Amino acid sequence: MAAEAKVDPMHQFSIQPLFGSEGWSIAGYNIAFTNSTLWMAIAAVTLAFFVAGGMKRQLVPGRWQMAVESFTGFIDGMLAANVGPGGKKYVPYIFSLFMFILFANFLGLLPLGVIGLHAFTFTSHFSATGVLAVLSFAIVLIVGFAKHKLHFFSLFVPHGTPVIMIPLIFCVELISFLVRPFSLGLRLFVAMMAGHVLLEVLSSFVISSGNAGIGLFAIAGLPSFILMVGICALELLVAGIQAYVFALLTCVYLNDAENLH
C-alpha cells in the first residue's frame, strides 16, 4: 500500500539557512546565507551574464545583442512616454529593476523538481518586494526634493483646489503617496505567491488521486494535471506582466518627482 503523500502549499516559501546560521548576526539579527539569498544571487549573476553577452556592439547585431537592445529600447520608450525627456537618465535603474524582477520570476518557475532541486521565488516574499519598492520610493523622494525643494509638497495639492479644502486634500494626497511603496511591493508579492500556491495545491490533487487509484486519477488527477499545464503558461505571462507593472508604476512615480503632475 502506497504511503499517503501530503503536500504543504506553504513549504515552498520557507526561508532556510544554507550556511552561516551560527554566529552570523548583526545587532542580534541573524544574517545567514539562505535559499532566498542564493536565488537573489543567481538572478543577479544571470542578469549580469545576459547584459554582458549583449554588449558586443557589433555592426550587424546577433540575436543576443538584439535581445538586450530590445529590452533597453523598451525601457527607454516606457520612460519617454511616462516621464518625458528627463526620464532618459533613469534607464539604467528601471532596466535593472525590470530585468531583475523578470529573471527572478522566471527562475522561480523552473521545473527543477524533476532533478531533485527546488527553485525559490524570492519575489513571493514581501520582505524582498518591499525592499525593491522602498528603494524606488526613496529615489522618488530624493529626486523630488533635490529638484523642487519644498515646492515638492505642492504635489499633494492639486491645481485649482479651493483654499478651504487644501488641508483635507493635502492629508488625503499625502496618505495616498505614502501608501505607494506598500501597494507596489504587495502587488508583486501577492501575484507571485498566489500562482505558486495554486500550482502546489493542484499538484497535491494529482499525487493524492494517483495514489488512490486509476479511477480517481482519471476523474480528479488528470483534469488537475491539464489545468496545471495551463496555469504554468499563465504564470509565465504573469511573471512578465508583474515585472512590467512594477517598472511602469516606478516610472509614473518618477514622473511625479520630475514634473510634479
N, C-alpha and C positions, 0 to 999 in steps of 0.2 A: 504493500500500500504506500503510495507516494505521500511524503510529508506535505502538509498544507503550507503553501507559500503565502507569506504575508508581505505586502508592500507598504512601506511607510512613505506617503507622498512628501512629507516634510524632511525626510532624512537627507535628501539631495541638497538641501540648503544649509546643512550643518557645517560650521567652520571648524576644521580640525587642525591642530598644530602638527607640522611635519617635523620640525626640529627647533631647538632653542626655547622649549617651554620652561626649562628650569633655569632660573637666574636671569632671564631676559626680561627686564622690566624697567620702565621709566616712570617715576613718580607713583609707583605702586601699580601701574598698568602693564600687563604682560604684552610683550611685542614679539612673540614667537612668529616664526615663518610658517604661515598657514597655507592651506589649499587655495584660499582666496588670493593671497599674496602671489602664489605660484602662477595662477591663471592671469592675474594682472600683468605679471612679468612676461608671460607668454604672449599676451595680447600686445604689449608694448614692443617686444622684440619682433614679433611678426609684422607689426605695422612699420617698424624701422626698416626691416628687410624689404618690405613691399615698396616703400618710398625710395630706398637706396637703389633698388633694381630698376626703378623708372626714371632715374636722374642721369641717364647716359647722354641725353641731349643730342641724339643722332639726327642728321638731316632728314632721313626717312625713318620716322619712329617705328619701333616694333610694337607688338601688342601690349607688352608690359608698360612701356613708356606711354603709350596711348591711354592705357587704363589710369595711370597716375595723373596724367594731364587732364583726362576727362573728369576725374573726381575734383581736381583742383579748379578746373573751369566751372564745374557745377557749384562749388562753394563760392567762387568769385561772383558768379551770377546771382546766387542767393543773397549775398551781402550787398551787391549793387542794387538789387530790387528792393531790399528792406531797409538799408542804411543810406545808400547813395554813394557818391564818390568817396566820401570819408570812410567807407567800410572796407576799402582795399587793404588797409593796414591790419585788419583783423583776420585776414585769410589764413595765416599760419595757425592761429589759435583755433578758429572754427573748423578748419580742416583736420587738425589733430584731434579735436573733441569729437567730431562726427566719425572719423575713421576709427578712433579708439573704441567708441561705443559700438560701432558696427562690427568690428573684429571681435569684441567681447561677446556680443550677442550670437554671432555665428559660431565662434569657437565653443560656446556652451551647448550648441545643438549637435556637435559632432558625435556620431554613434560609436563612441569608444568603448561602450559596454561590451561589444562583441569580442574585444580582446582583453577584457578584464580591467579596463581603466574607467575612470569616472570624470567626465568633463564637468567643470564647475562654472556656473554662470554667475559671476560676481555682481552683475547688474541686477540680479534678483534680490540684492540686499540694499536696503535703504541707506545703510552706512556708506556704501560705495557711490550710489547715485546722488545721495545727499551732498557728499563732498564735491562732486562734479558740479552740482547745482550751486552750492555756496561759492565755489571758485568763479563760476560765471557771474554770479550776483556781485561778488566782490570787485570784479573787473568793471562791471557796470557802474558801481558806486565810485570807484577810483576815477574812471573816465568822466563821469558826470560832474563830480566836484572839481576835478582838475581843469575841466574845460569851462564850466559855468559858475564855479564857486558857489556862493549861497543862492544864486539865481536858480540853481538846480531844484530848489524846493518849489519853484513855480510849476514843476511837472505835476504837482498834486492839486493844483488849482486850475481847472480847465478854463480856457479863454471864454469870457462872457458870463462867468458865474456871478450871480447877484452878490453884493457885498454881505448881506445878511446871512447868506448861505455858505460863505467861504470857510468858517470854522468847521462846519459839519462836513462839507465836501472834502476839505483838506484831510480830516481824520479818516474818512472812508477811503480816499485815494491812497493815503499813507499805509493803512492796514492792507489794502489790496496789493500795494507794491511790496510790502514786507512778506506777504504770503507767497510771493513768486518762487523763491528758491525751494520752499516746501512742496508746492504743487509741481514744480519742474522735476524734482527728484522722485516724488511719489508716483508720477505718471509712468515713468520708465520702470521703476521697481515693480509696480503692480502688474503692468503688462507682461513683463518677463516672468514674474513669479506665477501668475495665473496660468500661462501656457504650459509651463513645466509641470505644475501640479496636475493639470488636466491630462497630460501625456502619461504621468505616473499612475493616475487613477485608472485610465484605460488599460495600461499595461497590466495592472493588477487583475482586471476583468479577464484579460487574455490568459494570464497564468492560472488563475483560480478555475476558470472554466475548462482549461486544458487538463488540469489535474482531476477535475470532476468527471470527465468522460467525453467521448466524442460527440455525444448528443448535445450536451450543454455547450460544448465548444462551438458547434455549428450554429446554435441559437444565439449565444451571447458573445463568445470569444471571437469568432470570425468577423462579425459586424464591428466589434470593438477594434480589431486589428485594422480593418479597412478604414475606419474612422481615424485611427492613429496616423495612418499614412496621409490622410487629408489634413489633419491637424499639424503634422510636421511641415507640410508645404505652406500652410497658413502661418506657422511660426517663423519660417524663413522670411515671409513677407512682413510680418510684424516686427522682426528684428531690424529690417531695413527702415521701416516706417518710423519706429521709435527713435532710431538714431537721427533720422531726418527731422522729426518733430522737436527733439531736444536741441539740435543745431538751429533750427528755424526760430524757435522761441528765444534762444540766446541772441540771435540776430535782431529780433524785434525789440528785445530789452536794450540792446546796444543802440538801436535807433533812438530810443527814448533818451539815452545818455548823450548821444551825439547831437540830436536835433530838438530835444525837449518837446516831442509830439505827444 
